[in-house]
Amino acid sequence: MNILVCVKQVPDTTEIKIDPVTNTLIRAGVPSIVNPFDGYALEVAVRLKEAVGGKVTVMSMGPEQAKAALKECLSVGADQAYLISDRAFGGSDTLATSYVLSVALKAVEEKERAPFDLIFCGKQAIDGDTGQVGPELAEHLGYAQITYASDVIMEDGMLQVKRESDEGYDYITAELPAVITIVKTPFEPRYATIRSKMAANKAVIPTLTAADMPIDTSRCGLKGSPTKVKKTYTPVREKHGIKIEGKPADEAARELVGLLSDAKIM
Ligand SMILES: Cc1cc2nc3c(=O)[nH]c(=O)nc-3n(C[C@H](O)[C@H](O)[C@H](O)COP(=O)(O)OP(=O)(O)OC[C@H]3O[C@@H](n4cnc5c(N)ncnc54)[C@H](O)[C@@H]3O)c2cc1C
């Protein structure tokens, strides 16, 4: 089975800082990681490959530094990687991103002379957080899509997908090709070994630019993006609340009841 996993390199969110003047993310010096849901998607893909045979390719659209994320994926079971990078793609919104990914994956299929049977995305990226890229990619390709999957297996040539819903789980049977977005799985992604890390570090990752694919650049980048970000800001934390301190308990309780009844809460 020929499987593609779309991987986004994201800033480690516990470290995110917003520039108070420009209202944009301060990326300099911020550690980057593989989007965690893409890590789960890769683990599902590698388990499928181990079960039925085949190959797992990872692909990321981003700057040169995204190769570090791709190498991490190579160290935990991906067989090959492609970086999709061009100035024309910078500033793309989700529609433009999914369009670029759809054209790039067709270019990879052409190059490798092998169509992808299955395409995995994470359910959402932890920075952009829209969860739109996977479903949009399925639309661009005209493939079936299954979202919020936590496990995927093949049985008698058909996909069997366990999908999370508000009520519990849906069990879906689908044909290939399909696009599947993955939530946190019940199993943990595997760790890299020293040997696999060393091999991944030596890997040469090809970069595909706009010139390498039949892409309409008017549909990419900031100009080709129908979404316009007007303003971003970090909400100011306002401290409400009153502390009643330094009083005996009965007096403090009486004061609290007074405050609550003044506020018409009691
Ligand atoms: C007008 C505008 C300008 C923007 N400019 C920038 C900018 O300059 N720089 C910037 O970093 N962001 C920019 N963004 C944010 C950008 O749109 C999103 O980060 C991006 O399109 C993906 O959306 P998301 O993060 O919500 O992904 P989601 O839809 O939440 O991601 C779901 C899944 O799709 C896949 N995926 C998503 N993005 C990629 C990718 N790049 N490569 C491979 N797989 C992917 C992953 O599997 C991921 O788990 C901009 C957004 C807008 C609206």
The ligand as an SDF file (V2000), in Angstrom:
LIG
                    3D

 53 58  0  0  0  0  0  0  0  0999 V2000
   -4.0320   35.0960    5.3250 C   0  0  0  0  0  0  0  0  0  0  0  0
   -3.2400   34.0760    6.0710 C   0  0  0  0  0  0  0  0  0  0  0  0
   -1.8830   34.1630    6.0770 C   0  0  0  0  0  0  0  0  0  0  0  0
   -1.1330   33.2140    6.7420 C   0  0  0  0  0  0  0  0  0  0  0  0
    0.1930   33.3210    6.7140 N   0  0  0  0  0  0  0  0  0  0  0  0
    0.9250   32.3850    7.3320 C   0  0  0  0  0  0  0  0  0  0  0  0
    2.3370   32.4510    7.2990 C   0  0  0  0  0  0  0  0  0  0  0  0
    2.9060   33.3650    6.7180 O   0  0  0  0  0  0  0  0  0  0  0  0
    3.0410   31.4810    7.9400 N   0  0  0  0  0  0  0  0  0  0  0  0
    2.4020   30.4530    8.5730 C   0  0  0  0  0  0  0  0  0  0  0  0
    3.0810   29.5750    9.1350 O   0  0  0  0  0  0  0  0  0  0  0  0
    1.0680   30.3610    8.6200 N   0  0  0  0  0  0  0  0  0  0  0  0
    0.3220   31.2940    8.0110 C   0  0  0  0  0  0  0  0  0  0  0  0
   -1.0060   31.2140    8.0510 N   0  0  0  0  0  0  0  0  0  0  0  0
   -1.6100   30.0660    8.7260 C   0  0  0  0  0  0  0  0  0  0  0  0
   -1.8500   28.9980    7.6990 C   0  0  0  0  0  0  0  0  0  0  0  0
   -2.9980   29.2170    6.9640 O   0  0  0  0  0  0  0  0  0  0  0  0
   -2.0650   27.7080    8.3410 C   0  0  0  0  0  0  0  0  0  0  0  0
   -1.0200   27.4660    9.2530 O   0  0  0  0  0  0  0  0  0  0  0  0
   -2.0540   26.5810    7.3400 C   0  0  0  0  0  0  0  0  0  0  0  0
   -2.8000   26.8800    6.2050 O   0  0  0  0  0  0  0  0  0  0  0  0
   -2.5770   25.2910    7.8920 C   0  0  0  0  0  0  0  0  0  0  0  0
   -3.7420   25.5080    8.6200 O   0  0  0  0  0  0  0  0  0  0  0  0
   -3.8060   24.9410   10.0670 P   0  0  0  0  0  0  0  0  0  0  0  0
   -2.5240   25.2300   10.7360 O   0  0  0  0  0  0  0  0  0  0  0  0
   -5.0470   25.3980   10.6930 O   0  0  0  0  0  0  0  0  0  0  0  0
   -3.8450   23.3660    9.7610 O   0  0  0  0  0  0  0  0  0  0  0  0
   -4.9780   22.3060   10.0450 P   0  0  0  0  0  0  0  0  0  0  0  0
   -6.0100   22.3680    8.9970 O   0  0  0  0  0  0  0  0  0  0  0  0
   -5.4090   22.3680   11.4650 O   0  0  0  0  0  0  0  0  0  0  0  0
   -4.0560   21.0190    9.8030 O   0  0  0  0  0  0  0  0  0  0  0  0
   -4.6140   19.7190    9.6520 C   0  0  0  0  0  0  0  0  0  0  0  0
   -3.5770   18.8100    9.0720 C   0  0  0  0  0  0  0  0  0  0  0  0
   -3.2480   19.2110    7.7460 O   0  0  0  0  0  0  0  0  0  0  0  0
   -1.8860   18.9140    7.4800 C   0  0  0  0  0  0  0  0  0  0  0  0
   -1.1580   20.1580    7.2100 N   0  0  0  0  0  0  0  0  0  0  0  0
   -1.4840   21.4170    7.5700 C   0  0  0  0  0  0  0  0  0  0  0  0
   -0.5420   22.2980    7.1360 N   0  0  0  0  0  0  0  0  0  0  0  0
    0.3820   21.5480    6.4920 C   0  0  0  0  0  0  0  0  0  0  0  0
    1.6130   21.8520    5.8460 C   0  0  0  0  0  0  0  0  0  0  0  0
    2.0780   23.1100    5.7430 N   0  0  0  0  0  0  0  0  0  0  0  0
    2.3380   20.8420    5.2950 N   0  0  0  0  0  0  0  0  0  0  0  0
    1.8890   19.5450    5.3670 C   0  0  0  0  0  0  0  0  0  0  0  0
    0.7420   19.2050    5.9850 N   0  0  0  0  0  0  0  0  0  0  0  0
    0.0010   20.1900    6.5310 C   0  0  0  0  0  0  0  0  0  0  0  0
   -1.3420   18.2290    8.7300 C   0  0  0  0  0  0  0  0  0  0  0  0
   -1.5090   16.8310    8.5810 O   0  0  0  0  0  0  0  0  0  0  0  0
   -2.2560   18.7750    9.8130 C   0  0  0  0  0  0  0  0  0  0  0  0
   -2.3220   17.9410   10.9500 O   0  0  0  0  0  0  0  0  0  0  0  0
   -1.7810   32.1510    7.4300 C   0  0  0  0  0  0  0  0  0  0  0  0
   -3.1520   32.0930    7.4390 C   0  0  0  0  0  0  0  0  0  0  0  0
   -3.8800   33.0450    6.7740 C   0  0  0  0  0  0  0  0  0  0  0  0
   -5.3670   32.9720    6.8230 C   0  0  0  0  0  0  0  0  0  0  0  0
  1  2  1  0
  2  3  1  0
  2 52  2  0
  3  4  2  0
  4  5  1  0
  4 50  1  0
  5  6  2  0
  6  7  1  0
  6 13  1  0
  7  8  2  0
  7  9  1  0
  9 10  1  0
 10 11  2  0
 10 12  1  0
 12 13  2  0
 13 14  1  0
 14 15  1  0
 14 50  1  0
 15 16  1  0
 16 17  1  0
 16 18  1  0
 18 19  1  0
 18 20  1  0
 20 21  1  0
 20 22  1  0
 22 23  1  0
 23 24  1  0
 24 25  2  0
 24 26  1  0
 24 27  1  0
 27 28  1  0
 28 29  2  0
 28 30  1  0
 28 31  1  0
 31 32  1  0
 32 33  1  0
 33 34  1  0
 33 48  1  0
 34 35  1  0
 35 36  1  0
 35 46  1  0
 36 37  1  0
 36 45  1  0
 37 38  2  0
 38 39  1  0
 39 40  1  0
 39 45  2  0
 40 41  1  0
 40 42  2  0
 42 43  1  0
 43 44  2  0
 44 45  1  0
 46 47  1  0
 46 48  1  0
 48 49  1  0
 50 51  2  0
 51 52  1  0
 52 53  1  0
M  END
$$$$
